[in-house]
Amino acid sequence: MRVIITAPNVSQRMSGESVLPLYYFNRLRERGVQVWVVTHARCREEVRSIFPNNDDFQKFHFIEDTRSQRLTYKLGSFFPYRIEDLIFGQMINLLSQRHARAVVQQLVKEHDIDLVFEPTPITPKGLSCMYGLGVPVVIGPMCGGLEFPPAFRYMDSPSTRLSIQVGRALSQLGHLLVPGKLQANALIVGNDLTAAALPKGYRGKVYRVEESGVDLSLCQPVTQTDLAPDQPVRFVFFARFVDWKGVQFLVEAFKQVAPKANAVLELIGDGVLLEATKAQVAALGLQDKVNFHGRLTLENSIKLISNCQVYVVPSLRECGGNAILEVMAMGLPLIATNWAGPGLFVNDSCGLLVEPSSRQGFVDGLAEAMLRLAESPELRHKLGRGSAKRVTESYFDWDSKTDRILEIMRETMQQPKPSVAVINNLKQGTT
């Protein structure tokens, strides 16, 4: 089989979804698939460092920025994060995809390609230019269609909410003009919310595969030993410092924990709220109990996390969660928000779920869960064993995911081409 993977970013250093194409590239090749990748030029040097063998590196083709992309990026920086991400980010992606499509079309002809695979962006509303390529197209697994819990809708300003609503409404028109998702042969979704957010009029078969995954060769169970009386219980947060990841609520909750338990909070990551979070820690007098580590490589993050006892996920708009699965594979108990992705991955066999019923209730719930685990090594060990078991038994690992994706590819290649009537209906938005 000959496959092209197309993705805006291929990176171990950027956001979580940027690493997905790398996992698929490596594992598909292990299964005998010939793979080419089309991605953005910003990834060139990192890809070169990952694949120093020139034959491997030659499998990657890079798209350069245009003047219009740079201008759109600068304009988006003046808007709130969600508007920048959902609207301007999609505009930039569309401009990039137009160039990627031309490269993909050329590669299809040069290498007798069997199928084009677009694993990212993972948003179901995002436009795709991968159509009219002469070969089947598989898109996903996608993950999205998620809002804040009702009690936290205030975190989006009225103008942001209006912009998002308008953007989502216009996206349907966009899909008619740029019909990649409508014409895709297969659409893979991570959950029911994502399936419901797909554009109207798609004709491809919908499959269900979790968007997130874990590399079990990299994330292995850590033996949890009993702490000495003077050793603190270490809680760890590993995510971007943005409002919806909930680090501000975690720090506020830890203020209740610090006087009552011998505990330390380890914070891994950076982002727009980093300085504000440092100021919050100082204002609450927690400097001696909270450690900031900045952004670390995955290997260094795993090393630090392996020396902690509890992983905390206070995210309020997390559709998936690679980091959650990585920590579960390491055998750590979790404290997570009972909403969307974390609420699907974590259950009472491996962690404690906190209801986002209200702001204060959420903070108090995080504090109560941390105190409960700080005071009970037996419960920590029990939930930690449950984490490792749940990951393996639920087939969240990348090898299982890749095997399923490969099955979908083969099934898609065997599907008959749509009739002219179906294509005409599609153009009219009636399919």
Secondary structure, DSSP 8 states (H G I E B T S, - for coil): -EEEEE-S---SSS-GGGGHHHHHHHHHHHTT-EEEEEEEGGGHHHHHHH--SHHHHTTEEEE---HHHHHHHHHHTTS-HHHIIIIIHHHHHHHHHHHHHHHHHHHHHHHT--EEEE-----TTS-B---SSSS-EEEEEE-------GGGGGGS-HHHHHHHHHHHHHHHHHHHHSBHHHH-SEEEESSHHHHHTS-TT--SEEEE--S--B-TTTS---------TTS-EEEEEES--SGGGTHHHHHHHHHHHTTTS-EEEEEE--STTHHHHHHHHHHTT-TTTEEE--S--HHHHHHHHTT-SEEEE--SS-S--HHHHHHHHTT--EEEESSHHHHHH--TTTEEEE--SSHHHHHHHHHHHHHHHHT-HHHHHHHHHHHHHHHHHTT-BHHHHHHHHHHHHHHHHTS----HHHHHHHHTT--
